Amino acid sequence: MTCGVVLSALLISFAYSTKANVILQQIMAQNEPPVIDNVVVSLSENGPQVTEMTLTENTDTNLYVYGSASDPNGCHDLKRVNVTVYRADLGAACELNDNNCYATSTQVFASCSSNPDLGASFQAVLQIESFADPTDAGSPNAATNWIARVTILDQGNLSATALSPGFEINSLAALGVTPSLDFGELHLGETSQPKVIYLTNYGNRSVQPDFVSQGDLACDSGTSTAISSSMLHMHTADQVAVCSPTRGGLTSANDKLIDCTAEQIQAVWNAGVSMESDQVRTYETGLDEASGYGSSMMPVYFTLKIPGSGVLGSCSTILRVTAVAR
């Protein structure tokens, strides 16, 4: 018997595999809101911050609102600048009007030349009317001032808002007056028909008109050298209305067409205020501040009584009219 060793090998095999799962993430930058660095209100382009603003009668005044802003997503992301200039006590949601609330917008951003740039500058121009509300000392709105509010929006409509320093608008007492008063040809002893001049308030304060005759009516010929200025009388529309009772206040263009009887003329003249030389005559009523050019207007009437003798030629004087702010 033969003994032997039988070797057997057990081959164990298996397959080994791996699987790598790769997760790709797309990282997108989020939109960030813009930032306003500064806001300046000036009377000139890129000029100094205004502290007080003096208007000019019957004229618009340019007001420049400018500053700088930045956007974390690049200045190319800036879309629009909205500017409101308003009387501060009304708030930026004020109703737009030329007395106390102005607004404009612009899409122009300067100094933004390429995508890597973050900062840009802006400027908007508003035209302020001469009757915009005053806020200086003594004015009805002295407890407040004016301010500019700037809002910048980006392409995603995210926004930033900033306010300018406050500033005052000064009072403007500005009066327009009909340049001449012509009584035409009158006879000795005659009293004229009422003639009208118009006062127009172009300013931002209500005013009380004062009249002064600077002397008697000097004549260019005749034995009498002048007609006493006391013969010139000033009248209100109510006093003159007796001549035209159907015209209801005489505030239209027909004011110049008054035709009084002799008795009515005498009654009007008697009711008037004598314009004695160098005596200040304050008109009975004031003239409200304007809400638009030519919007605040008032007629003032005059009659002239000619002496019964001694007058010949063309006679004239100067009436000085001043506006005292109320």
FENVEN-V12628 format. One record per backbone hydrogen bond with DSSP energy under -0.5 kcal/mol. NH is the residue of the N-H (numbers start at 0). CO is the residue of the C=O. If there is no record, write none. Layout:
# FENVEN-V12628
NH|CO, NH|CO
This chain:
# FENVEN-V12628
2|0, 5|3, 6|4, 7|5, 9|7, 10|8, 11|9, 12|10, 20|18, 21|19, 22|20, 23|21, 24|22, 26|24, 27|25, 34|69, 36|34, 36|67, 37|67, 39|65, 41|63, 46|43, 49|40, 52|167, 54|52, 57|201, 58|55, 60|127, 62|125, 63|41, 64|62, 64|123, 65|39, 65|63, 66|121, 67|37, 68|119, 69|34, 70|117, 71|32, 73|70, 74|116, 76|73, 77|74, 78|152, 79|152, 80|105, 81|150, 82|103, 83|148, 84|101, 85|146, 86|99, 87|144, 89|86, 90|86, 90|87, 93|90, 96|100, 100|96, 101|84, 103|82, 105|80, 108|106, 109|120, 112|110, 116|113, 119|68, 120|109, 121|66, 123|64, 125|62, 127|60, 127|125, 131|128, 132|98, 133|203, 134|168, 135|168, 138|135, 140|133, 141|138, 143|140, 145|166, 146|85, 148|83, 149|161, 150|81, 151|159, 152|79, 153|157, 154|76, 156|153, 159|151, 161|149, 163|147, 166|145, 167|50, 169|52, 169|167, 173|171, 175|199, 177|197, 182|180, 185|183, 188|306, 189|186, 191|303, 194|301, 196|299, 198|297, 199|175, 200|295, 201|173, 201|199, 202|173, 203|171, 204|171, 206|286, 207|323, 208|206, 209|321, 210|280, 211|319, 212|275, 213|211, 213|317, 216|226, 217|215, 217|315, 218|224, 219|313, 220|311, 223|309, 226|216, 230|227, 231|228, 232|230, 232|302, 233|272, 234|300, 239|235, 240|236, 241|238, 242|239, 243|239, 243|240, 246|243, 247|244, 249|246, 254|251, 255|252, 256|253, 257|254, 264|260, 265|261, 266|262, 267|263, 268|264, 269|265, 270|266, 271|267, 271|268, 272|233, 273|271, 274|228, 274|231, 275|273, 277|212, 278|275, 279|277, 280|210, 281|279, 282|208, 286|206, 287|285, 289|202, 294|291, 296|294, 297|198, 299|196, 300|234, 301|194, 302|232, 304|230, 305|189, 305|303, 311|220, 315|217, 319|211, 319|317, 320|318, 321|209, 323|207, 323|321, 324|322, 325|205
